[in-house]
Amino acid sequence: MKDPVRYPAVLQKKAWDKTVMYPAYLFQSGPMSTFSRQFFSWWKKHYQYPGSPVKNIKIRLKPKTNRALAHFFIHKKPLQEMLTRMEPSNI
């Protein structure tokens, strides 16, 4: 065992698993919400046929969400204690 403080688990190298593929796609509501079903039917039809070299590869789709404009404008207010402790400026 390595020291968890000096070597956190997040920074440890993970073994490469070549039987799992993680394609990322841009998730959108509406017509693109059926993308995963369409993708898996296409994958099974064109790549998972008997005798295919990639027949045993598992697919795990990773959706990337579109950031709305509101995400860029959200700012949290400072704590009330911080605002009341401010000293007046002598300008």
C-alpha positions as CSV (number, residue, x, y, z in Angstrom):
1,M,0.0,0.0,0.0
2,K,1.2,3.5,-0.8
3,D,0.7,6.5,1.4
4,P,-2.8,7.9,0.5
5,V,-1.6,11.4,1.4
6,R,1.4,11.4,-0.9
7,Y,-0.3,9.2,-3.6
8,P,-4.1,9.9,-3.7
9,A,-6.2,7.3,-5.4
10,V,-7.4,9.9,-7.9
11,L,-3.9,10.4,-9.3
12,Q,-3.1,6.6,-9.5
13,K,-2.7,5.2,-12.9
14,K,-5.6,3.0,-13.9
15,A,-5.1,-0.2,-16.0
16,W,-6.1,0.3,-19.6
17,D,-9.1,-1.9,-20.5
18,K,-9.2,-2.3,-24.3
19,T,-12.5,-4.0,-24.2
20,V,-14.4,-0.9,-23.1
21,M,-14.8,2.2,-25.3
22,Y,-16.1,5.6,-24.0
23,P,-17.2,7.8,-26.9
24,A,-18.4,11.2,-25.9
25,Y,-21.3,12.9,-27.6
26,L,-23.0,16.2,-27.2
27,F,-26.3,15.7,-25.4
28,Q,-29.3,17.7,-26.4
29,S,-32.9,17.4,-25.6
30,G,-35.4,16.9,-28.4
31,P,-34.5,14.8,-31.5
32,M,-31.1,13.9,-30.1
33,S,-32.5,12.3,-27.0
34,T,-32.9,9.1,-28.9
35,F,-29.2,9.1,-30.0
36,S,-28.1,6.3,-27.6
37,R,-30.7,3.9,-28.9
38,Q,-29.9,4.7,-32.5
39,F,-26.2,4.5,-31.8
40,F,-26.5,1.0,-30.2
41,S,-28.6,-0.3,-33.0
42,W,-26.1,1.0,-35.6
43,W,-23.2,-0.5,-33.5
44,K,-24.8,-3.9,-33.3
45,K,-25.7,-3.9,-37.0
46,H,-22.3,-2.8,-38.4
47,Y,-19.7,-3.9,-35.8
48,Q,-21.1,-6.7,-33.6
49,Y,-21.8,-9.3,-36.3
50,P,-20.4,-12.8,-35.9
51,G,-16.7,-12.9,-36.8
52,S,-16.1,-9.2,-36.3
53,P,-12.8,-8.3,-34.7
54,V,-14.5,-5.7,-32.4
55,K,-17.4,-8.0,-31.5
56,N,-16.4,-8.1,-27.8
57,I,-15.9,-4.4,-27.2
58,K,-18.4,-2.8,-24.9
59,I,-19.6,0.7,-25.5
60,R,-20.3,3.2,-22.7
61,L,-21.6,6.5,-24.0
62,K,-20.5,9.6,-22.1
63,P,-22.9,12.6,-22.7
64,K,-21.4,16.1,-22.7
65,T,-24.0,18.7,-21.9
66,N,-24.3,22.0,-23.5
67,R,-23.7,24.8,-21.1
68,A,-26.4,27.3,-21.2
69,L,-25.7,31.0,-21.2
70,A,-27.1,31.2,-17.6
71,H,-24.2,29.0,-16.4
72,F,-21.7,31.8,-17.4
73,F,-23.6,34.5,-15.5
74,I,-24.1,32.8,-12.2
75,H,-22.1,34.4,-9.4
76,K,-22.6,33.6,-5.7
77,K,-23.0,36.5,-3.3
78,P,-20.4,36.9,-0.5
79,L,-21.4,35.8,3.0
80,Q,-23.4,38.3,5.0
81,E,-20.6,38.4,7.7
82,M,-18.1,39.4,5.1
83,L,-20.3,42.3,3.8
84,T,-21.0,43.7,7.3
85,R,-17.3,43.6,8.4
86,M,-16.2,45.8,5.6
87,E,-14.5,49.0,6.8
88,P,-15.6,52.3,5.3
89,S,-13.1,53.9,3.0
90,N,-11.9,57.5,3.6
91,I,-11.9,58.9,0.1
